[in-house]
Every structure is written in structure tokens, then in C-alpha cells.
Amino acid sequence: MEPTTNLPAPMEINETLERLRAEAPGRIAAVTSVGDLDDLAADLTGKRSPIAAGRRALGTVPAEERRELGRAINDVAVEIDSLLEARRTTLEAAEATEALAADRVDVTLPGRVPARGTTHVIQQVMDEIVDIFVAMGYTAATGPEAETEFYNFTALNFGAAHPSRFESDTFYLDYGDDPEGVLLRTHTSPMQARYMEDHDPPVYLVVPGRVFRRDQFDPTHSPVFHQIEGLAVDRDITFGDLKGALEHFAHEFLGPETRVKFIPHYFPFTEPSAEMHVFDNGRWMELLGCGMVNPAVFDAVGYDPNEVTGFAFGMGADRLAMVRHGITDLRHLFDPDRRILEQYR
């Protein structure tokens, strides 16, 4: 506590109050920021201000003068606080207006157009192929990527010793208790059996999806790639129907002048089987595999092979994307470099 001898006398207090009352309005009006106003408020009414000093000195003032002097101090303090609050309101409003002006968006300026995204080139090709077959009356469906050995091989007439069943060709999973095992599907063909189990004929089905095989990653192979499987089952379907449907697809996808030919081949789940080749860039090139559904597949799903016939086909979407865009290295399709991918919008 300050010594009593340092406290102002009543006359000095009154003189200080009059001086504050005269000077405070001008000093407050001259302040241009809320921060400076806080500093001035500390000088005028804070703990080290003349008003605080006058209040501390009230204890030394004679009792008959103390009440009147205390009222005078409070009146000046209230008057100054009122001026400070009014100035604070004005300054805060001005600063808010200035901040809004600085953040103002000029709506007359043209907007910034964000970079346009797109689906991957493989997905574009898959969507286009599916659309072609849907326009022909087919239904699109998808199936699980983790598949049982029964649907992936057994139901499709793959023998127990077929090489594709070996671990050197197929990714097996340590999952579940299926006696034949669980694996990453090697083709989208398992949906043939799954769909026929749940639907009576006629069936016109197209199945896009991702498949997995133990292949090296090189210009023409990948351990992960994409297939589109097709199936048509009805009464009196012939190999001529198969050729007509696939030739129509080739014309829609590659152009109406595209030439096609069918070469005998072997697949466990079709008999007879064939490869469809197209004439592209001056040479014949394999495009897909196909054939009439093997009666053993109908037996596996509960169809009567004496009542229905059908055909199936499968094609690699990655290969078709390469043909469509003249890509010579399959690895470009899996490269995350935007300079490559943005070429195929």
C-alpha cells in the first residue's frame, strides 16, 4: 500500500477530476482502433489511473467531505466509461465493416472452374460394352471377387486336374470352411452358374468385373485385370445367334466396317468353342473367346440341357481399351501418372 503522504489531497483530487472531465472526450474521440482504446481506458479508469488514486485517498479525507468527494469520483468514472463504451461500439463496427470489405467476393468476376474429373479409361470401356449388350436386351449383373472353387471351376466343368486350379495359377484365400476352397476369382464366369441357379430361363446376362491370376506384370499381362462375361440361354439358340450377337458388338464398338472371323478353340464350359478375331490395323487379332454352353454346366445349375441351349463369351476390358486407344503397353492403364490418364477423357 502506498504511504498516506503520497495520496492526493481533496483539492488535488477535484482538480484532477475536472481535468479528466475536460480532456477525456477529446482523447477518446482521437483513438482509431479498439486496441488503442483499451490502452487509453487503462490510463483513464484503470488501476493506475487518477480515478483509482482518488478512490484510494478517500480514507484520508475527513468524514464530512468523503461522501461528496466519492460521489464526484464515481460521476466522472461513469461519464468516462460511457464515452469509452460508445467509442468502442463505433470502432468495432468500423473494423467489422473493414474486414468484410477486405473479404468481399466480387460476384461480377468469372468463377474458377474446377478441374473436370472422369472415370478411368478401363471403366469407360466396360461401361460402353455393357451399354451395347443392354441395348440388345441383356441384363447387367456383378458378383463376388472372392469366390468358391465350386462356382469358379467345378460348376463350369473344369476338371480336378485342370492347370488353372493349381496354386501356381490362382490366388487361394485362407478363408471359411468350404471343402473345395476359396479363391480370388480367375474370371467373371462364376456368375453364369450363380445367376442360372437363381433364375429360370430365358437368361440374357452380361457381367463386368475385376479378376485375378498369378501373371507377371508386363506389357501384355497383369495379376489384376478386367473381364466382361456374357451368357444367353433360351430355347433353340444356335451358333449362328452367337456369331450374330458378337459381330454386332464388334461393329458397335470398333466401327461398322470391322471384319470378324471365328476360329475353333477349346474352353471347358463351352462346346463347340471359338475365338473371335477382328481385322485391326492391317492384321487379324484375337478379341474374345466364346462358344455354346456345355451341357455339363446346365446340369450343374439344374437346367435341362434337352430343353434349353445357350452361348457364352468372355472378353478382356483392358485389351479392348488397348485396341480402342492404340495402347501398346498394358502397364500404362495402371500408371497413376495424370499425364497419361488425362489423355483418355
N, C-alpha and C positions, 0 to 999 in steps of 0.2 A: 504494500500500500504506500502511495506517495505521502511524504510528510505533509502535515497540515499547513506548514508555512509555504508550500508550493501551490496550494489550491488558490484559485482566483477569489477575489473579494466580490461581494454582491454587486458593487458598481461595475467592476470589470465584466462580470457575467452579463449584466444588462447591456453594456456597450458591445460585447461580442455578439449577443443575440440580435441587436439592431443591425450590426454589420452583416451578419449572416442573412438576415431577412432582406437586406438591400442587395447583397451580391449574389445570393443563391440563384434567383431566377435567370440572370444573365449567364452564369456559369453553366447551369443545367441546359439552357437553350443552345449553348455553343457546342455541346457534346454531339458527335456524329456517329457513334457506334455504341452498341449495348455494352461492350467490354469497357470502353472508356467511361460509360455511365456508372458501371459498378465501382470503378476506381474512385470516381467523384463522390458517390454515395458513401463510401468508406471515409472520405475526408470530411463530409458534411455531417453525417449522423452515426458514423461507426464508433468502435471502442476507443479510438484515439482522437475523436473529433472534439471541437469545443463544447458541443452539447453534452457529450459523455463526461467531459471535465466539469462542466457546470453541475451535472447531477451528482457527481462525487463530492462537490463542495457544499452541497445543501446541508450536510451535517454540521458544518461550522458556522452556518448562518443563524442569527438569532431567531427564536421561535416565531416572533411576531412578523418576520419578513420571509420565513421559509416557505409558507404556503403560497404567497403571491409570486415568489421567485420560481417555485416549482411549476406553477401554472404557466408562467411565461415561457419557461424552457419547453414544456410539453407543447404549447401552442406553436412555437417556432418549429419544433421537430415534426409535428403533424403537417404543418404547412409545407415544409421542405420535402417530406415523404410523399405528399400529394403531387408536388411538382415532379419529383423523380419518377413516380409511377406513370404519370401522364406522358412524360418524355419517353419512358421505356416502351409504352404501348405504341407510340409513334415510330420509334426506331425499329422495333421488332416488325411492325407492319412494312416499313420501308425495306428492311433486309429480306423479308419473305418475298416481297414483290421483285426485288433484285434477283433473288435466287430463282424464282420462277421464270423471269425473263432470260436468265442465263441458260436454263434448261428447256427453253421453249423449242418446240419442234415446228419447223416451217412446213406446214402441210401442202404448200404450193410446190415444193420440190418433188421431183420424181422419186418414187420409192426404190429401195435397193432390192433387186430381185435375187432371192437366194439361189444357190446352185441347184439345178434340177437333178434329182436322183432318178434312177431307173432300175429295173430288175436286171439280174445278171444275164449275160448272153445265153447261157445254158437254159436258164429258166424261160427266157423269151422263146427259145426254140421248142422247149417242152410245151409251153402254153399254146404255141401255134399248131403243133402236131395234134394235141388234144382237141383243139378247136376244129381241125379238119375232120377228125373222126366223129366228134359230137354232131357236127353238121350232117354226117351220114347216118345218124341215129344211134350212135354208141353212147354208153353211159361211162363217165369217168369215175374211178374209184382209187383209193390208196390202201396200202396195207402196212403191217409192222415191218420194221427193218431188222429187228431181232426175231428170227423165225425158227420154227421147229424143223428138225430134219425130215419129218414126215411130209410136211407141205412143201419144203424146198426140194426134196428129192423123191421120196417114196411115192407120193401121190402123182408125181409127174413121170413115173416109170423109169427112174434112174435105178439101175441095178445096184446091189450091195457092194460090188467091186468097182463101180464106176470111179474113174480117177478124180472127178470133181468132189467126191466125198472125202478125199484124203485131206489131212491137215496141211499138207504142202500146197493145197489149192484154196482152202476155205478157212475162214476165221471162226473157230468154235468158241463158245462162251461157257464159263463156269457158272451156270445159272439154272435154277429149277431142278426138277427131278424127272424130266421127260426121259424115258428109257432110250430114245434114239438120239437125244442130244439137242442142244440149242446153238444156233449159229447166227452170224450176220448174213443175211440173205445174199445169195450169189446172183440172183436175177429177180425181176418182178413177177415171174411166172407163178410163184405160190398163190397169188391172188386168183389165178384161174380156178384152182381147187377150192379155195376158201369161198369164192363167190358162188360157184356152182353148188356147193353144199347148202348154201342159204337161199338160193333162188332156183325156181323151176325154169326150164327153157320156155321161150327163146331167150338167149343171152347175147348181148352185143356190148362188149366191155373193152375199155382202154385204161391201162394202169401206168401212170408215170411214177418214177421214184428213184431213189438212190440205192446203189448196190455195192457189194464189197467182194474183192477177190485178192488173193496173195500175188499180185503182179508188181513188178518193179515200176517205179515212176520214171518213165522215159518219154520220148516224143510221141509214142503211139499207145502207151499203156499207163494205167493209174490204178492203185489199190482201191480207190473210191471213184465211181463213175455213175452215170445216169442212164436208165433204160426206160423204154416205153413198150409195154406189153399189150397185145390186142387179142381178143377172143370173140369169135362169133359161133354160136351154137343154135341150130334150128333144124327143121325138117328139110331134107333134100338139099342141103348146102353142098356145093361141088368145088373142085379145084378151080373151075372157071370163075366162081364167085370170089375166091381168094385173089386170083390174078386181077380181076376187075377192080376190086377194092383197093389193092395195093398200087396198081397202075394209076388209079385216080388220085391216090395220095401223092405219088411221085409228081404227077402233073401239077397238083395244087402247091406242093412245097418247093419244087425245083423249076417249074415252068411247064406250060402246055406242050412244048416240043420235046420234052425229055423222053428218051428212049429207054426201055427197060427190057430185061430178059431174065428168065428163071433157069437156074442150074441145079440139077439134082444134088441133094446133100443128105445128111443124117442128123436127126435130133431124137432123143429118146421119147419125147412126148408128142411127136407128130409122125405120121406115116400116110402117104409119102411126104417127104420134106424137101425143101429147096432153099436156095439163096436167091434173093432178088438183086440183080446188078443194074446199075444205071450208067449211061454213057455220059461222062462229065469231063470237060477239058481234054477232049480227044482220046479218052481211054475209058475202058469199062472198069467199074469199081463196085465192090460189094457194098450194099446199103443195109440189108437186113436179112434175117432168117425167118422162115415161115413153113407152113405145112398143114395138112389135115390132122385134126386132133386124133391121137392114138386111142383106139377103143379101151385100152387099159386105163387111161385117165378117166374116161367116163365111168368105168367100173369102180374106180377108187372113190368117186364122189357120189355114186348112187344113181347115175343116169343110165338109161338103157341104150346101149350102142346100136340096137336094132331099130330104135325109134328116132334117134337124132344123129346128125353129123355136124361137123364144125371145122373151122380152121383157126389157127393161132399164128401170131407173128411177134417178133421182138426186134427192137432197133435201139442203137446207142444214141442218145441225145447229144452226147459230146461229139461223136463222129459226124453227126448231121450238122452240128454247129460249125465244125471244121470245114465241111463241104460247102455249106452256105456262104461262109465268110472267107474261104481260101486260106484257112489257118493250117500251117504245116507242122506245128509242134503243139501237142495236146497240153503241155505244161503251161502254155500261155493262158489257157482258160482258167487255171487255178492260181495265177500270179496276182497278188493283191495290188500291183502297181496300177494306179489310176490312169496313167498314160496309155496303158494297154486296154483296160476295161472301158474307158470312155469312148473308144473307137466304135463300140457296138451298141450305141444308144438306140 
